[in-house]
Amino acid sequence: MNSKLTKMFFVALTTSLTINAFAQTEQDRKKILADTNVDFLMQFSKEQADITEKNMVIAKQKAEELGMPVSGLTKDGSYFELVGLHENGELKYYRTFNNVANASSLTTAKAQYLHNANILGQNMIAGIWDGGIPMQNHVSLAGRVVVKDNGANLSPVGYAHATHVGGTIAASNVLPNVKGFLPSATLWANNFSQDVSEMASQAAQGLIFSNHSYGFDAENIGSVGVGFFGRYGSDARSYDVLANNAPYYTIVFAAGNDNGGSTPNPTKGGRDLLSQGGVSKNTIVVAAINGIQNYSGASSVTIAGFSSWGPTDDFRIKPDISAKGVSVLSLGVGGLADTEFNQGTSMAAPAVTGVVGLWQQKYKESFGVFMRSATVRALMAHTASEAGAAPGPDYKFGWGVINAEAGALVMEAKQADLATIDERTLENGTVYEVDFVYQALQPLVATIAWNDPAGTALNTGTDFNVKALVNDLDLRIINLDTNLEYLPWALVKSWTTSGAGIINKADNDVDNIEKIEITGAPSGNYRLRVSHKGTLAGGSQLYSLIMSGAGERLSVEENVLEKMVLYPNPVSDQLTVSLGDTALNDVDFEIFDMSGRKVQSMKNDASYSAASLNINVSGLSSGMYILKAKSGNAESTFKFVKK
């Protein structure tokens, strides 16, 4: 299927964005669940609960026979708990990823931009699975913690860890220097012992994002062996099954704290330390970095020494993203107003979960719908701040540092028709193509992401470089004037490469996020293409496309607004817009800078009878701007220069 247009930004945006949830109205909730496989999720939830309960009976008996604990503390103060059995019968433990031990998490993630716009998590719900339940009567969470399971863990450490994580997500700002990303949101709180089952049932209730600051306890690795790391196993597969039946549900996992300790994979130089949820294709996996006060480039970012590295055994880009995880100030349990510092990938993950919630709220307020989880992951990769020694993504930082402001600006650019955020379906055997004119005013960036079908679990004890990817989509941009083809980022499939050599631009046949970045290319005629290899499982694949930097949209629709003229141009103070003999009644005007940020707006009501209007632009800085005029379904955009 081909669809060629004269301008990229006349593409019909958001083909099937039909979601909202619990957060607003019952009608919105019905929209989300209409695209969610509720019956499957409820059955899957029951099956997972039954499996876990049966395994736990055997696991506890085996632990007693071996003299192993059911729960306790690791040497670094993390809480661990027996949760069942591995496939080979070994005891399976989860542990929270905190290292007990000044730029804030909010500053590092650039979340203040959304807070300043009053995007604070109002009416949003964040799921949290942890070693316990956050302190419900803490002054910063009071009245906003809903216990969704019966697994409230009274262990002081599990309780404390969940409270700190929950505070990063949702603490109000009643205490000095402590404010969560979503200070007005509600937490649905759960113990992690039945996570997959409960996640499925709560996704079936409309939950659209959740945090998981725990994972495999590598210190109790037993005979599972280092081959467990990086392998696409049954746990990873379960999260992908869940994600594919709840397409709006974003699952955020901490990468783990196994670097620099006694458990790194000795043959990989510290790489290949991800497991379980950290290896899933459709989750967001978060690495920990030091805080950043003023980002000025990749050199601003330093990885935390404990943060687990990827990649996966099939060389997928994991972790996906990074956030502050060192010296994070959040809530403590020593009193109703207690705070404490903590560090770990456990502290980094809730920062990303918070950004996901902020983005979903802004998107809903801007466009009336929520994003699919694939769109969230595409936005994450598309707008991440650069980190690491190599350009593009790597196996330490993922796509870079989460950048809440940049994600918001792409949404605003979409409103100004300067960017595309598009949710589409690729049918088997078809190609999606669209032609556009690149004006070379900014770098050109295009990203696709999709929830890939669950692959075959590999549960043997050795490493296998077997691709977990099922549906292999391909993103390309072609310069039609020179026939030059631009390729996406892909990790070099080697355990020994380093520095800039770890990444290149090539055919990516393992990741379900593909991103093309073009700098220094000439202006001209270009084509974006999305295709696929082989046969698509299920006959089609939902995917999300984001593109920015191409330039303005020129509408091909005939409407009266196209006759509008602007003068003088360039302008100093007063910009006059005129429709000749036609009245400018009931016309909205918005002005955007070239990054897509809305800088000014005004509206004429139906009683305005004049055919011209003066807009005061004296407060704008010198530069190029886009004026967008809209009346009903008709709209046009115009470029002008402020002197």
C-alpha positions in Angstrom: 0.0 0.0 0.0 1.5 3.3 -1.1 0.4 6.8 0.0 2.3 9.6 -1.6 1.6 13.2 -0.7 3.3 16.4 -1.8 4.1 17.3 1.8 4.9 15.0 4.7 2.8 16.9 7.2 -0.4 16.5 5.4 -0.3 12.8 6.4 -3.5 11.9 8.2 -2.3 11.8 11.8 -3.4 9.4 14.5 -5.3 6.8 12.5 -6.7 4.9 15.4 -6.0 6.7 18.6 -9.1 5.7 20.5 -8.0 5.6 24.1 -8.5 7.1 27.5 -9.1 5.5 30.8 -10.1 5.6 34.4 -8.4 9.0 34.5 -11.3 10.9 33.0 -14.7 9.4 32.1 -16.4 6.1 31.9 -16.8 6.7 28.1 -13.0 7.1 27.8 -12.4 3.9 29.7 -14.7 2.1 27.3 -12.6 3.4 24.4 -9.3 2.0 25.9 -10.8 -1.3 26.7 -12.4 -1.6 23.2 -8.8 -2.0 21.9 -7.7 -4.2 24.8 -8.1 -8.0 24.8 -9.9 -8.0 28.1 -11.1 -11.6 28.0 -7.6 -12.9 27.3 -6.0 -10.7 30.0 -8.4 -12.0 32.6 -7.8 -15.6 31.7 -4.0 -15.0 31.5 -4.1 -13.3 34.9 -5.8 -16.4 36.4 -3.4 -18.8 34.7 -0.4 -16.8 36.0 -1.8 -16.7 39.5 -2.3 -20.4 39.6 1.2 -21.1 38.3 2.8 -18.8 40.8 0.8 -20.2 43.7 1.7 -23.8 42.9 5.4 -22.9 42.4 5.5 -21.1 45.7 4.3 -24.2 47.6 7.2 -26.2 46.1 9.7 -23.3 46.4 9.0 -22.7 50.1 9.4 -26.4 50.8 12.7 -26.5 48.9 13.9 -23.4 50.6 13.2 -25.0 54.0 15.1 -28.1 53.0 18.1 -26.2 51.8 18.1 -23.8 54.7 17.5 -20.8 52.4 15.5 -17.7 53.5 12.1 -16.7 52.2 13.0 -13.0 52.4 15.6 -10.7 53.9 18.3 -8.2 53.1 21.2 -8.3 50.7 24.6 -7.1 51.7 23.9 -3.6 50.2 20.6 -3.3 52.0 18.2 -4.3 49.3 15.1 -6.3 50.1 14.8 -9.8 48.5 11.9 -12.2 48.5 11.4 -15.8 47.2 8.8 -15.6 44.4 8.9 -19.1 42.9 11.0 -21.4 40.8 13.1 -21.0 37.6 12.4 -23.4 34.7 15.2 -25.7 35.9 13.8 -25.9 39.4 16.2 -23.4 41.1 14.7 -21.0 43.6 13.8 -17.7 42.1 14.2 -14.5 44.1 13.3 -11.0 43.3 15.1 -8.1 44.9 14.6 -4.3 44.9 17.3 -2.5 43.0 18.5 0.1 45.5 22.0 0.8 46.7 21.8 2.3 50.2 24.0 4.9 50.5 22.8 17.9 43.0 20.7 17.9 40.4 17.2 16.6 41.0 15.4 13.8 39.1 13.0 16.4 37.8 15.7 18.6 36.5 17.7 15.8 34.9 14.6 14.6 33.0 13.6 18.2 32.2 10.1 17.7 33.6 9.6 21.3 34.9 8.5 22.3 31.4 5.4 20.2 31.8 4.9 21.2 35.5 5.0 24.8 34.5 2.2 24.1 32.0 0.1 22.6 34.9 0.6 19.0 33.7 0.9 17.4 37.2 -0.8 14.1 36.9 -4.3 15.3 37.6 -6.7 12.4 37.4 -3.9 10.0 36.2 -3.3 6.6 37.8 0.2 5.1 38.0 0.6 1.4 38.8 3.5 0.3 41.1 4.7 -3.2 41.8 7.4 -3.4 44.5 8.7 -5.2 47.5 5.8 -3.8 49.6 3.1 -1.1 49.6 4.0 2.6 49.9 3.3 4.3 53.2 -0.3 5.2 52.7 -0.4 7.9 55.4 2.8 9.8 54.5 1.9 13.5 54.2 3.1 13.5 50.6 1.0 10.6 49.5 -2.0 10.7 51.9 -5.3 9.7 50.3 -3.6 8.8 47.0 -2.4 5.2 47.5 -4.9 2.5 46.6 -3.8 -1.1 47.6 -4.9 -3.3 44.7 -3.8 -6.7 46.0 -3.5 -8.5 49.3 0.3 -8.6 49.2 1.0 -5.6 51.4 4.5 -6.5 52.7 5.2 -5.3 56.2 8.9 -5.8 55.9 10.5 -2.5 56.9 12.8 -2.6 53.9 10.2 -3.6 51.3 7.9 -1.0 52.8 10.6 1.7 52.7 11.7 0.9 49.2 8.1 1.1 47.8 7.6 4.4 49.7 10.7 5.9 48.1 9.8 4.8 44.6 6.2 5.9 45.1 7.4 9.3 46.2 9.5 9.8 43.1 6.4 9.1 41.0 3.7 10.9 42.9 4.9 12.8 46.0 3.1 16.2 46.5 5.3 19.2 47.1 4.3 19.8 50.7 7.8 19.0 51.9 10.9 21.1 50.9 12.8 19.8 47.8 10.6 16.7 47.5 8.2 16.6 44.6 7.2 13.7 42.4 6.8 13.7 38.7 3.0 13.3 39.0 2.2 15.1 42.3 -1.6 14.9 41.7 -1.8 11.3 40.6 -3.1 8.2 42.4 -0.9 5.1 42.9 -2.4 1.6 42.4 0.0 -0.3 44.7 0.9 -4.0 44.6 3.4 -6.4 46.0 5.6 -8.0 43.3 5.0 -11.6 44.1 2.1 -12.0 41.7 3.1 -9.2 39.3 2.2 -10.7 35.8 -1.2 -11.9 37.0 -2.0 -8.6 38.6 -0.6 -6.5 35.8 -2.9 -8.4 33.4 -6.0 -7.9 35.5 -5.3 -4.2 36.0 -4.5 -3.6 32.4 -8.0 -5.1 31.8 -9.3 -2.3 34.1 -7.6 0.4 32.0 -4.2 0.9 33.6 -1.9 2.4 31.0 1.5 2.6 32.8 3.3 1.1 35.7 6.7 1.0 37.5 8.7 -2.1 38.4 11.9 -1.4 40.4 12.9 -5.0 41.0 14.1 -8.0 39.2 16.2 -11.2 39.3 18.4 -11.6 42.4 21.7 -12.4 40.8 23.4 -13.0 44.1 21.2 -16.1 44.5 22.0 -17.2 41.0 22.5 -20.8 42.0 22.9 -23.2 39.0 20.9 -20.9 36.7 24.2 -19.7 35.4 25.4 -16.6 33.6 23.6 -17.7 30.5 20.4 -16.5 32.2 21.5 -12.9 31.6 20.5 -11.4 28.3 18.4 -14.4 27.3 14.8 -14.0 26.1 13.3 -16.4 28.6 9.8 -17.2 29.7 9.5 -14.3 32.1 10.5 -11.8 29.3 8.0 -13.5 27.0 5.2 -13.2 29.6 5.6 -9.4 29.7 5.5 -9.3 25.9 2.3 -11.4 25.8 0.7 -9.0 28.3 1.8 -5.9 26.3 0.5 -7.2 23.0 -3.0 -7.8 24.5 -3.0 -4.3 26.2 -1.6 -2.0 23.5 -1.9 1.1 25.6 -0.1 -0.3 28.6 3.5 0.9 29.1 5.6 -1.2 31.5 8.8 0.4 33.0 11.5 -1.8 34.5 14.7 -1.0 36.4 17.7 -2.4 34.6 19.3 -3.8 37.8 22.4 -3.1 39.9 24.7 -6.0 39.1 27.6 -4.0 37.6 30.8 -3.7 39.6 29.7 -6.4 42.1 30.4 -10.1 42.5 27.9 -11.2 39.8 28.9 -9.6 36.4 29.2 -12.0 33.5 32.9 -12.6 33.5 33.2 -13.3 29.8 31.6 -10.1 28.5 33.6 -7.3 30.2 30.6 -6.2 32.4 28.1 -6.4 29.5 25.1 -8.8 29.3 23.6 -8.2 32.7 19.9 -7.8 31.9 17.3 -10.4 32.7 13.5 -11.0 32.9 11.6 -7.7 32.3 14.9 -6.1 31.3 15.1 -8.4 28.2 11.4 -8.0 27.1 11.0 -6.4 23.7 8.0 -4.2 24.6 9.0 -2.9 28.1 11.0 0.3 28.8 14.2 -0.7 30.7 15.9 2.1 32.7 19.6 2.6 33.5 20.8 4.9 36.3 23.0 8.0 35.8 24.2 10.8 38.0 22.0 13.9 38.2 22.4 16.7 35.6 21.8 20.3 36.4 22.6 21.8 33.0 22.8 19.4 30.1 25.3 20.5 27.5 25.9 17.3 25.5 26.9 13.7 25.9 29.8 14.7 28.2 27.2 15.9 30.8 26.1 12.3 31.4 27.9 9.8 33.6 26.6 6.2 34.2 26.2 5.0 37.8 28.8 2.4 38.6 26.2 -0.1 39.7 23.9 0.2 36.7 23.5 -3.1 34.8 24.6 -3.0 31.1 23.1 -4.7 28.1 22.8 -5.5 25.4 20.7 -8.6 25.1 22.1 -11.8 23.7 20.7 -10.9 20.3 22.2 -7.5 20.5 19.0 -5.5 21.0 19.4 -1.9 22.3 18.8 -2.5 26.0 18.5 -0.7 28.4 16.2 1.6 26.6 16.8 4.9 28.4 18.5 6.4 31.4 17.5 8.7 34.3 18.9 9.9 37.6 19.4 7.1 40.0 22.2 8.4 42.3 21.5 10.4 45.5 17.8 10.6 44.8 15.8 12.4 47.5 12.3 11.0 48.1 10.1 9.8 50.9 11.2 7.8 53.9 9.2 5.8 56.5 10.8 7.1 59.7 7.8 9.4 60.2 4.8 10.9 58.5 7.0 13.6 56.9 10.2 11.6 56.6 12.5 11.9 53.6 15.7 10.1 52.7 18.3 9.8 49.9 18.7 6.5 48.0 20.3 5.3 44.8 19.9 2.5 42.3 18.2 1.8 39.1 15.1 1.4 41.4 15.3 5.2 41.8 15.9 5.8 38.0 12.9 3.8 36.8 10.2 5.8 38.6 11.5 9.0 37.0 10.8 7.5 33.6 7.4 6.2 34.7 6.6 9.7 35.8 7.6 11.2 32.4 5.4 8.6 30.7 2.5 9.8 32.9 3.2 13.4 32.1 3.4 12.7 28.4 0.2 10.8 28.4 -1.6 13.6 30.2 -0.3 16.2 27.8 -1.2 14.2 24.8 -4.7 13.6 26.1 -5.2 17.3 26.8 -3.8 18.2 23.4 -5.5 15.6 21.2 -8.3 14.1 23.2 -6.8 10.6 23.3 -4.0 8.7 24.9 -1.0 7.2 23.1 -0.4 3.5 22.5 2.6 2.2 24.4 4.5 1.9 21.2 4.0 5.6 20.6 5.4 6.3 24.1 8.5 4.3 23.3 8.9 5.9 20.0 8.7 9.4 21.6 11.2 8.3 24.3 13.8 7.3 21.7 13.0 10.1 19.3 13.6 12.9 21.9 16.3 11.4 24.2 19.3 13.6 25.1 22.5 12.1 23.7 24.7 10.1 26.1 27.7 7.9 25.9 30.9 7.7 23.9 29.2 6.8 20.6 26.7 8.9 18.7 23.2 7.4 18.9 22.2 4.6 21.3 24.4 2.1 23.1 24.3 -0.7 25.6 24.8 1.4 28.8 22.4 4.4 28.4 20.0 3.0 25.7 18.8 5.8 23.5 20.1 8.4 26.0 18.6 10.4 28.8 14.8 10.8 29.1 13.8 14.3 28.1 10.3 15.2 29.1 10.5 18.7 27.6 11.7 17.5 24.2 8.8 15.0 24.1 6.3 17.8 24.9 7.8 20.0 22.2 7.3 17.3 19.6 3.6 17.2 20.6 3.4 21.0 20.2 5.2 20.7 16.9 2.5 18.3 15.8 -0.1 20.8 16.7 1.7 23.3 14.5 1.9 20.8 11.7 5.7 20.8 12.1 5.9 17.2 13.2 4.1 13.9 12.7 2.9 11.5 15.5 1.1 8.9 13.6 -0.3 5.5 14.7 -0.7 3.2 11.7 -1.1 -0.4 10.6 1.3 -2.1 8.1 -0.5 -4.9 6.2 1.4 -8.0 5.2 3.2 -7.5 1.9 2.7 -3.7 1.7 4.9 -0.7 1.9 4.0 2.7 3.4 5.6 5.6 1.6 5.2 9.4 1.8 7.1 12.1 -0.1 8.0 15.4 1.5 10.2 18.4 1.0 13.0 18.8 3.6 13.9 22.4 4.2 17.2 21.7 6.0 16.5 24.2 8.8 16.9 21.5 11.5 18.2 17.9 11.8 15.7 15.4 10.3 14.7 12.7 12.7 12.3 9.8 12.1 11.4 7.0 14.5 9.1 4.0 14.4 8.2 1.6 17.2 5.9 -1.3 17.6 4.8 -3.9 20.1 6.4 -7.0 18.7 4.6 -10.3 19.1 5.9 -12.5 21.9 8.8 -14.7 20.7 9.9 -18.2 21.6 11.3 -18.4 25.1 14.9 -19.7 25.4 15.3 -21.5 28.7 18.6 -23.3 28.3 21.6 -22.5 30.5 23.9 -21.1 27.8 24.0 -18.0 25.6 22.2 -18.1 22.3 22.3 -15.3 19.7 18.8 -16.1 18.5 16.7 -13.2 17.4 13.7 -12.5 19.6 12.1 -10.2 17.0 9.1 -11.7 15.2 7.9 -9.0 12.9 10.8 -7.1 11.4 9.8 -3.7 10.2 12.3 -1.4 8.3 12.5 2.4 8.3 14.2 4.2 5.5 14.5 7.8 4.3 15.6 8.4 0.7 16.8 11.6 -0.9 14.9 11.5 -4.2 17.2 14.1 -5.8 20.4 12.0 -5.2 18.9 8.5 -4.5 21.0 8.4 -1.2 19.3 6.1 1.3 19.6 6.8 5.1 19.6 3.9 7.5 18.6 3.5 11.2 20.9 3.0 14.2 21.9 -0.6 15.0 24.3 -2.0 17.5 27.4 -3.7 16.1 27.0 -7.4 16.9 30.2 -7.9 18.9 31.1 -8.2 22.6 34.5 -6.6 22.1 33.8 -3.3 20.3 34.1 -0.1 22.3 33.7 3.7 22.0 32.2 4.9 18.8 32.6 1.5 17.3 29.6 0.0 19.2 27.0 1.5 17.0 26.5 2.2 13.3 23.8 3.0 10.7 22.7 -0.3 9.1 19.8 -2.6 8.5 18.4 -3.2 12.0 17.0 -6.7 12.1 16.7 -7.2 15.9 15.1 -4.0 17.5 11.4 -3.0 17.5 12.4 0.6 17.7 14.2 2.1 14.7 15.4 5.7 14.5 17.0 7.7 11.7 18.9 10.9 12.4 20.1 13.1 9.5 22.2 16.2 10.0 23.9 18.2 7.3 21.8 16.9 4.5 20.8 19.2 1.7 17.3 20.6 1.3 15.2 18.9 -1.4 12.7 16.1 -2.1 12.7 13.1 0.2 10.7 9.9 0.8 10.0 8.1 4.0 9.4 4.4 3.7 8.2 1.7 6.2 8.3 -1.9 4.9 8.9 -5.3 6.4 10.8 -8.5 5.9 9.3 -11.9 5.4 5.7 -12.6 6.5 4.0 -10.6 9.3 2.7 -12.8 12.1 -1.0 -12.1 12.4 -1.1 -10.7 8.9 -0.4 -7.1 10.0 1.5 -5.0 12.5 0.4 -1.9 14.4 3.3 0.6 14.5 3.9 4.2 15.5 5.7 6.8 13.4 7.2 10.1 14.7 9.0 12.5 12.4 10.3 16.0 13.1 12.6 18.6 11.5 11.3 18.4 7.9 9.8 21.9 7.8 6.4 23.4 7.4 3.2 21.8 6.1 1.6 23.3 3.0 -2.0 22.2 2.9 -3.3 20.8 -0.4 -6.9 21.4 0.6 -8.8 24.3 -1.0 -10.1 26.5 1.7 -10.7 30.2 2.1 -7.9 30.6 4.6 -5.4 29.8 1.8 -6.2 33.3 0.4 -4.9 34.9 3.6 -2.0 37.3 3.2 0.5 38.5 5.9 2.3 41.8 5.8 4.8 43.3 6.4 7.1 40.3 6.2 9.7 40.6 7.7 7.9 42.4 10.5 9.0 44.5 13.4 6.0 45.0 15.7 2.6 44.6 14.1 1.8 41.7 11.8 -1.3 42.3 9.7 -3.3 39.3 8.4 -6.0 39.9 5.8 -8.6 37.8 3.9 -9.4 40.5 1.4 -13.1 41.0 1.4 -13.8 38.1 3.7 -14.4 38.7 7.5 -12.0 37.1 9.9 -14.8 36.0 12.2 -14.3 32.8 14.3 -10.7 32.3 13.3 -8.1 31.0 15.7 -4.5 32.2 15.3 -1.4 30.5 16.8 2.2 31.3 16.4 4.9 28.7 16.7 8.7 29.0 16.6 10.7 26.6 14.4 11.1 24.1 17.2 7.3 23.7 17.4 6.9 25.6 20.6 3.7 27.7 20.7 4.7 31.3 21.6 1.5 33.2 21.0 -2.2 32.7 20.3 -5.5 34.6 19.9 -9.1 33.9 18.8 -11.7 36.0 17.0 -15.3 35.3 17.9 -18.2 35.1 15.5 -19.0 38.8 15.8 -15.7 40.0 14.4 -16.6 41.6 11.1 -13.3 43.0 9.8 -11.3 41.4 7.0 -7.9 42.2 8.5 -6.4 41.9 11.9 -3.2 43.3 13.5 -1.2 40.9 15.7 1.4 42.4 18.1 4.6 40.4 17.7 6.9 42.9 19.3 7.6 40.5 22.2 9.0 37.8 19.9 12.7 37.3 19.5 14.2 37.7 16.0 13.8 34.7 13.8 11.5 32.6 11.7 8.0 31.7 12.8 4.9 29.8 11.6 1.4 31.4 11.9 -1.4 28.9 11.9 -4.9 30.0 11.1 -7.8 27.7 11.8 -11.6 28.0 11.3 -13.7 24.9 11.8 -12.1 22.1 9.8 -10.2 24.5 7.5 -6.6 25.6 8.4 -3.6 27.0 6.7 0.0 27.8 7.9 2.2 30.7 6.9 5.8 31.5 7.5 7.0 35.0 8.6 10.2 36.5 9.8 10.5 38.7 12.9 13.2 41.3 12.5 
